[in-house]
């Protein structure tokens, strides 16, 4: 099976190079991997001590941040290496001050695994949430390098739990310890023979809980909001805009909207702006106008959303209206804000738990979106109660990072 897997990886690599000719994202994916070893040669010397974090994309990086921060304090003599699989993570975080080297993870061939691990020679490796690359994991095991999975989540439909999944189950055996988000993941792994498990929770709770302690002041947001009720629509996709548009256009005068699309694509932003009948301005244009006179502000840049959520009275979090994946509901929740999302969230345990607590609401169509947003706007007691539930949800679920750090310190 290992031979077949290696052949499939080689075929996939060839196929991706073809796709890259026609896809901007795949071009980044392919070309970004060409300079990996050159970057590592410049950033990591043979005598450096290193800790390697692997993150699939941006969301996993955010889960890794609290542990990276803890490691920099616990092991200040170690360099931090961060690898990404996806361009959406690498392109945004390639200059993060938390890491000494940020690179794409080369494709999972035996040669790449040996060369990459030799180049960074880590004393500790942490894979965040998921991504299980057999050749990398096997090479780490051969070299007796401690390897942890942190904020792990497993689902019964994954290959590990199928009758034909023995090869990938064997790959899991190369982890020294699994730090899991929930009991369901623990049960699934125990059923296939794993005992090296800890339910630690999700490190994102630790990450977002620190945000409320920071200076979140944004003068433009203060001027825009004024005394109005502010609905922040974060990480939205076109499918989310379909749900929101009807309410945006019919909302009371005392309601304002800050919309932060997940992708900054100016043609699509302009197309959505044209559908909004209320007075609308882009963030890139705010220096030219009195922003307080506008009802809708569209953020056409990155890096502001976590602070913008501090100005929200209600938050809509994008990604679940379509199939792209729900974005981070914990960022607004930490500010004690009620949350509305789309319908596709079954793979996001934090959303399920917060909905069960009545701090989050899922909508299937514009009518349902209009109904819940209207209720949250018009009923201040309902809005405050649901927001308090969301805030308490974050506060009660912190501590995952400390459990992981305690294990690392003890081992």
Phi, psi and omega in degrees: 000325179299321179297317179297317179301314181297323177294319179296322178296318179295319178295319179297319179299317178295316181297319181295326177294327176290312181299326182299338178292340186239355185231124180298318181294317180290333176295318175297318181301315183281308185293328180297336181276352183289331186253012186304308186287332175294316179297315181296323178297325180284326189264331187239123178263168183295336182265355181290142168268136185225155170235130184253126171249128173249129181233133178297311185207200186294318181299319179290325175300315181298326176291329181280340186305312181300327179286320176302315180298319179294321180293325179295330177278318183286322183229069184295345180273001179258144171271146179260125174250128178242128175245148178237148171271321189258144175300328183295336174272311184299313187296330181275327187248014184295341180248020181301135178288350180288336185245149175272338176211131178235124184217164166285148173278120177301155181305151190281064171264161179299319181294316180296318181299314180296315183292317182294313182292325175295324183290324183257344179032064185286152173265347179205141181230135178232117171268132186260119173072297178203192192088109184233097184259107189305317183292320176296315182295321179294319180295321177297320179295318179301324182268005178056040178267120181303129185228125183241148166257126181242146184054037183290144175225131178236148178232148187294343180274002179284157186298332182302333188254014177260159180297333182263014186261022186298324181297316180285330174297321178296324178297321178299330181296350179275352175281140176281327180203146178249122171256114193251156180277330189212168181293326180301318178296321179297315180298315181300315181289322177297326181292341176250018167101005182271138179237347182277066190232147171219129171277102183260338187095190185257122181295345177297330177299319177293319181300308185285333181296333178285336184298324183292340180273350183273170173278107183259016184294130172227107186302320181297324180291322177298314181294321180293313185291312184058231179260011184279168169276127185250122174257117178262122179253103188256143176055048184276150174242169179307324179295326177290322181298326176298318179293323189273331192305315183301316181289320179304315184286340183248002185294152177300160183297335183274008179249128176240159184233132167248121184245123180241095180298149178294320179249133178270086178242105193299325179295320179288324177297315179296322179297317178291320180301322181295337180276347182271125183273344178281161181294120190233140180225148174270151179301325180292350183250002192291337180288347185264354189222171168272101189296335181296341182279355185258154180256338182228129177240122179256125182273109181255043174208173182248163172097002184251345193300317183299326176282324180299325179302336179292344178263000184279141166263333178216143178236136167251124181252126187278175175108332185267354176285331177245211184249012184284337180109132180299136177274187194286105178282343184286334179300311175285327183301324183297338178270007179071046184245131174295147190235138175240138179222175175282198191264343187260087184222016186296340180263014183237091187301328180294326178289319179298315182294318181290327175294319178300330179275354180072031174254001183216145183229132180256137181234147184256338186207169182302326180296315178294323178297315178301317183296311184286323178294321177298317180295317180293325179288316188276338184245095185295326179294318177297316180297315181294320181295313181291326176294321178295323177299316180297316180296317179295326179302316178293312184300325184280349186243017174280166176117353182298319182300317182296323178297319180291316179298320179300319179296313182298318180296322183282344184241000000 
